[in-house]
Amino acid sequence: MKRALIALAFLLGVGLAQDGKALYERQCAACHGPTGQGVPGAIPPLAGNPRVRDEAYVVRVVRGGISGPLEVNGVAYNGTMPPLPQVSEAEARAIAQYLAGLGEAPKEAAPKPQVAGDPALGRALYLGQKALQNGGAPCQACHTVAGLGFWGGGSMGKDLTDAAKRLGGEAGLAALLQNPAFPVMRAAYQGKPLTEAEASALAAFLVQVSEEAPRPPSRYLGRFLVAGLVLFGVFLLYQAALWQLRPQSLAERVRKELRR
């Protein structure tokens, strides 16, 4: 009986690890790599990371996200991992147990060198001047960046001016764009994923924006200016109507009679 219970526990543990591996590959691998190797200086590794031995910590980070500086194996990182609310607590525990079993990433699994994207192409993709290959909406439909476009962009999503600083630079952004962690963005691009070249180009553009573009006083400055001009035009029309309806002076009535 005791042996049977041990065997059952072993089989349950194997099944949970397998589920954790599948969940990791679906939810985490796009950014942290297929073997948990991360991206040096941009996305911390999970293989060989002492922090992943704390199951409660991993569950909290997976479901709630994390931001700010941290150090892993002597390397400093300062980015933002968005929360993954679509991952249940039980699924997060399965991921944590899978990560706890990861050792050091094998050398052959080290990430390939990051290919620099084309910021000019990224700008065209962001604005919708060039269509995304799989039919997704341009970023400007929901987001804005400083100094770009008269209207500034959409107001549904967060301002992306400092996205490169918040989300791990070009490498972190490119990975995140290919596997969106934000529920709204994930739904918007479901079945319409960005290609690797598109993600790299957009990431390069956002890095350039974070380094060069000045932040305007308000993301709605262009809209306020247009609204002000419209209101000023309405005011002029109103004043013209009042002028036509005003009571005429005696001199104006005399001149009007003389013209007849």
Order of alpha helices (4+ residues) and beta strands (2+ residues): alpha-alpha-alpha-beta-beta-alpha-alpha-alpha-alpha-alpha-alpha-alpha-alpha
